[in-house]
Amino acid sequence: VQLQASGGGLVQAGGSMRLSCAASGSTFRSYDMGWYRQAPGKERELVASVSSGDSINYSDPVKGRFTISRDNAGDTVFLQMNNLKPEDTAAYYCAAQYKDSGTWNFWGQGTQVTVSS
């Protein structure tokens, strides 16, 4: 599966932003989808995931502020980010794994999100 992320940019603290990731090349609904982020000098971390069966998980720093959703008809996964904080500044990557495979082995290019204070 090929992944194309979009929607990053610059936003003030407290603002909102929506990221999109369009998938192609395979049966989208068979894949678990996730959003990772990587800030300068830090390791890449999983912030949200939605399984092929629509089970959703969030990392603690984004719970209550971020919402992940998927549109299986449109082969797209979204990340709605509200009440953004400067510490959310990072390159955000969408990722896919074949359902329950345990390995995120498909990656989109990063999209930069910068939150100013």
C-alpha positions in Angstrom: 0.0 0.0 0.0 1.2 3.5 -0.8 0.5 6.4 1.6 0.3 10.1 0.9 0.0 12.5 3.8 -1.1 16.1 3.7 -2.5 18.9 5.9 0.5 20.1 8.0 1.5 23.7 8.5 1.8 26.4 11.1 -0.8 27.0 13.8 -1.0 29.0 17.0 -1.3 27.2 20.3 -4.9 26.3 21.0 -5.7 26.0 17.4 -6.7 23.0 15.3 -5.4 21.2 12.3 -6.5 18.2 10.3 -4.1 15.7 8.7 -5.2 13.4 5.9 -3.5 10.3 4.5 -4.6 8.8 1.3 -3.9 5.2 0.6 -3.6 3.4 -2.7 -2.5 0.1 -4.2 -4.2 -2.4 -1.9 -7.4 -3.2 0.1 -7.4 -0.3 2.5 -10.0 -1.9 4.8 -7.6 -4.8 5.5 -5.0 -2.5 7.1 -4.6 -1.0 10.5 -3.7 2.6 10.2 -1.7 4.9 12.5 -0.2 8.3 12.9 3.3 8.7 14.2 5.2 11.8 15.0 8.9 12.6 15.5 10.2 15.8 17.0 13.8 17.0 16.6 16.1 14.9 18.8 13.3 12.5 19.8 12.3 9.1 18.8 9.3 8.5 16.6 6.2 7.8 18.6 2.8 6.4 17.8 0.1 9.0 18.7 -3.0 7.3 17.4 -4.1 4.2 15.6 -7.3 2.7 14.2 -7.5 -1.0 13.4 -9.1 -2.7 10.4 -11.9 -3.5 12.9 -12.2 0.2 14.0 -10.5 -0.3 17.4 -8.9 3.0 18.3 -6.0 3.9 20.6 -4.3 7.1 21.6 -1.1 8.0 23.3 -1.6 9.7 26.7 -0.3 13.1 25.5 -3.0 13.5 22.9 -5.9 11.8 24.5 -8.9 14.1 24.5 -7.4 16.4 21.9 -6.7 14.3 18.9 -9.2 12.1 17.0 -8.3 9.5 14.4 -10.9 8.3 11.9 -10.9 6.3 8.7 -13.0 6.5 5.6 -12.9 3.0 4.0 -14.9 4.2 1.0 -12.4 6.9 0.3 -9.2 5.0 1.4 -8.2 7.8 3.7 -7.3 8.1 7.3 -7.6 11.4 9.2 -6.1 12.9 12.3 -8.1 15.8 13.8 -5.9 17.7 16.2 -7.5 20.2 18.6 -6.2 22.4 21.3 -2.7 22.1 19.9 0.3 22.8 22.1 3.9 23.7 21.2 5.0 20.3 22.3 2.9 18.8 19.4 5.4 20.3 17.0 6.8 17.4 15.0 6.9 15.7 11.6 3.8 13.6 11.4 3.8 10.3 9.5 0.9 8.0 8.5 1.6 4.3 8.7 -0.1 1.0 7.8 0.2 -2.6 8.8 -1.7 -5.5 7.4 -4.3 -6.3 10.1 -2.7 -7.6 13.3 0.6 -8.2 11.6 2.4 -6.4 14.4 4.8 -4.5 12.1 4.2 -1.0 10.8 5.9 -1.5 7.5 4.2 1.0 5.2 5.0 4.6 5.6 3.9 7.9 4.0 6.2 10.9 3.8 6.2 13.2 6.8 4.1 16.3 7.0 5.4 19.1 9.3 3.2 20.4 12.1 4.5 23.5 13.9 2.6 25.0 16.8 3.7 28.5 17.9 3.3 29.7 21.5 
